[in-house]
């Protein structure tokens, strides 16, 4: 369980005890149910991390949830400045909210962007919502993943800094109470998921990435772009 679960859960139990002492125990039942929800929400199950297979490495899901979009976008707001695959995953309040690194490597950039708290399933949330944008470099690849706040989520937690090494599927943080995670990666990857699929953080392979330098891809006119404000 994430440490926050003990903070919210045990805090609610304490409040329930005070209510039962000052009034009567039936009045404390709703608060006890809230405590149980907090303990359940901040669960952190162990996951079996996929391993590299031959000349390809796995790009794993950074979070639990439902795939809402698989598309090609422009990452011009980043240092990469090119067209890249993007997979978007929506995390409801019923999903595990611990976030994991999609690949093994070194964290090259961490950029926090202030913004709105629009519905995380909306098309504009990737551009306008408050978010944490992380760039990881490893196996000759550079992958960007975003922790995006939603309508309810108001706090994004990220526990690493630039220069830190992370393992594939390693726990790196969480987003509280409903959110979205995006992953941007090279276009020569073999994508394994589609919109509507359910994925698990650290366990589900979103795509297989060939080891080494990415193959150059032509940019086709008419592909939808993504603007990322600095």
C-alpha positions in Angstrom: 0.0 0.0 0.0 1.1 3.5 -0.8 2.0 5.6 2.3 -0.8 8.0 1.6 -3.3 5.2 2.2 -2.3 5.0 5.8 -2.5 8.8 6.2 -6.0 9.1 4.8 -7.3 5.8 6.1 -6.0 6.0 9.6 -6.9 9.6 9.8 -10.5 8.8 8.9 -10.5 6.0 11.5 -9.4 8.5 14.1 -12.2 10.9 13.1 -14.7 8.1 13.2 -13.6 7.3 16.8 -14.1 10.9 17.8 -17.6 11.0 16.3 -18.5 7.7 18.0 -17.3 9.1 21.4 -19.0 12.5 21.1 -22.2 11.2 19.5 -23.0 7.5 18.8 -21.3 4.8 16.7 -23.9 4.7 13.9 -22.8 8.3 13.0 -19.2 7.0 12.6 -20.1 4.3 10.0 -19.9 6.6 6.9 -16.5 7.8 8.0 -15.3 4.2 8.5 -16.6 3.3 5.0 -14.6 6.3 3.7 -11.5 5.0 5.6 -12.0 1.6 3.9 -12.2 3.3 0.5 -8.9 5.1 1.1 -7.1 1.9 2.2 -8.4 0.2 -0.9 -7.7 3.1 -3.3 -4.1 3.4 -2.4 -3.4 -0.3 -2.9 -0.1 -1.1 -4.6 -0.1 -4.7 -5.9 3.0 -6.5 -7.0 3.4 -6.9 -10.8 5.4 -9.2 -13.0 7.5 -7.0 -15.3 8.0 -8.3 -18.8 11.6 -8.9 -20.0 13.3 -8.0 -23.2 13.0 -10.5 -26.0 15.9 -10.8 -28.4 16.4 -7.5 -30.2 13.3 -5.8 -28.8 12.5 -4.3 -25.4 9.0 -3.8 -23.8 7.3 -0.5 -23.4 5.1 -1.2 -20.4 2.0 0.7 -19.3 2.8 3.4 -16.7 -0.6 2.9 -15.1 -3.7 0.8 -14.7 -6.8 1.8 -16.7 -8.5 1.9 -20.1 -6.7 2.8 -23.4 -8.7 5.7 -24.8 -6.5 6.7 -27.7 -3.7 5.3 -30.0 -2.5 7.9 -32.5 0.4 9.8 -34.0 1.0 13.3 -32.6 3.7 16.0 -32.8 5.9 16.3 -29.7 7.2 19.7 -30.8 6.9 21.1 -27.3 9.7 18.7 -26.2 13.4 18.6 -27.0 12.6 15.8 -29.5 10.4 17.9 -31.8 9.1 15.1 -34.1 6.0 13.0 -34.9 5.6 10.2 -32.4 3.2 7.5 -31.4 1.0 8.3 -28.4 -1.0 5.9 -26.2 -3.4 7.5 -23.7 -4.8 5.6 -20.7 -7.6 6.8 -18.4 -7.5 5.9 -14.7 -10.8 6.0 -12.9 -11.1 6.2 -9.2 -11.5 2.4 -9.2 -8.1 1.8 -10.8 -4.7 1.4 -9.1 -3.1 4.9 -9.2 0.6 4.0 -8.7 2.6 5.0 -11.8 5.5 3.0 -13.2 8.3 3.8 -15.6 7.5 2.5 -19.1 11.1 1.6 -19.9 14.5 1.2 -18.2 16.9 4.1 -18.5 18.0 7.5 -17.2 15.6 10.4 -16.5 16.7 13.2 -18.7 14.0 15.8 -18.0 11.2 16.4 -15.5 8.9 19.3 -16.3 5.8 20.3 -14.3 3.2 22.2 -16.2 0.5 24.1 -14.4 -2.9 24.1 -16.0 -6.6 23.3 -15.8 -8.4 20.3 -14.3 -10.6 19.3 -17.3 -12.1 15.8 -17.7 -9.1 13.6 -18.3 -10.9 11.7 -21.1 -11.3 15.0 -23.0 -9.3 15.7 -26.2 -7.8 18.9 -24.8 -6.7 17.6 -21.4 -3.3 16.4 -22.7 -2.6 20.0 -23.7 -4.3 22.1 -21.1 -4.4 20.1 -17.8 -2.0 20.3 -15.0 0.6 17.6 -15.6 4.1 16.2 -15.0 6.1 15.4 -18.2 9.0 12.9 -17.8 11.6 12.0 -20.4 13.4 8.7 -20.0 16.3 7.6 -22.2 17.4 3.9 -22.4 18.4 1.2 -24.9 19.0 3.9 -27.5 15.4 5.1 -27.1 13.8 8.2 -25.7 10.3 7.8 -24.2 8.1 10.6 -22.8 5.3 9.8 -20.3 2.9 12.3 -18.8 1.0 12.2 -15.5 -2.1 14.2 -16.2 -4.5 15.5 -13.6 -8.2 15.2 -14.1 -11.5 16.6 -12.7 -10.9 15.1 -9.3 -7.2 14.6 -9.2 -5.4 17.6 -7.7 -2.1 16.2 -6.8 0.6 14.5 -8.9 3.4 12.8 -7.1 6.8 12.0 -8.8 9.6 10.6 -6.7 12.6 10.8 -9.0 14.8 13.6 -10.4 16.9 14.2 -13.5 19.9 11.8 -13.7 18.2 9.0 -11.7 18.2 5.5 -13.1 14.8 3.7 -13.3 14.1 0.1 -14.1 11.3 -1.0 -16.5 8.1 -1.1 -14.5 9.6 0.5 -11.4 7.3 2.6 -9.2 7.9 6.3 -9.8 4.9 8.1 -8.3 1.1 8.4 -8.4 -1.8 10.6 -9.3 -4.6 10.9 -6.7 -8.3 10.2 -7.4 -8.8 9.8 -11.2 -6.4 10.9 -13.9 -4.7 10.0 -17.2 -1.3 8.9 -18.4 0.1 9.4 -21.9 3.1 7.7 -23.4 5.0 9.0 -26.5 7.5 6.9 -28.3 9.1 6.1 -31.7 7.0 5.2 -34.7 8.9 2.1 -35.6 7.6 0.3 -32.4 5.2 -2.6 -32.7 2.0 -1.5 -30.9 0.2 -4.2 -28.9 -2.9 -2.4 -27.7 -5.9 -0.6 -29.1 -8.6 1.8 -27.7 -10.9 0.0 -25.3 -8.2 -2.4 -23.9 -7.7 -2.6 -20.2 -4.0 -2.4 -19.1 -2.1 -2.9 -15.9 0.8 -0.7 -14.9 4.2 -2.4 -15.2 2.7 -5.7 -16.5 1.0 -4.9 -19.8 3.2 -4.4 -22.8 2.0 -1.4 -24.8 4.5 -1.8 -27.6 7.8 -3.6 -28.4 10.7 -1.2 -29.2 13.6 -2.4 -31.4 16.9 -1.9 -29.5 19.2 0.8 -30.9 18.5 4.0 -32.9 15.0 4.4 -34.2 14.3 4.1 -37.9 13.6 7.4 -39.6 9.9 8.0 -40.4 8.5 10.3 -43.0 6.0 12.9 -41.7 2.7 12.7 -43.6 0.6 15.8 -44.0 -2.7 15.8 -42.2 -1.6 13.9 -39.1 -3.1 15.5 -36.0 -0.5 17.3 -33.9 -0.3 17.9 -30.2 0.7 21.2 -28.7 2.5 21.2 -25.4 2.8 24.6 -23.7 5.9 25.3 -21.8 
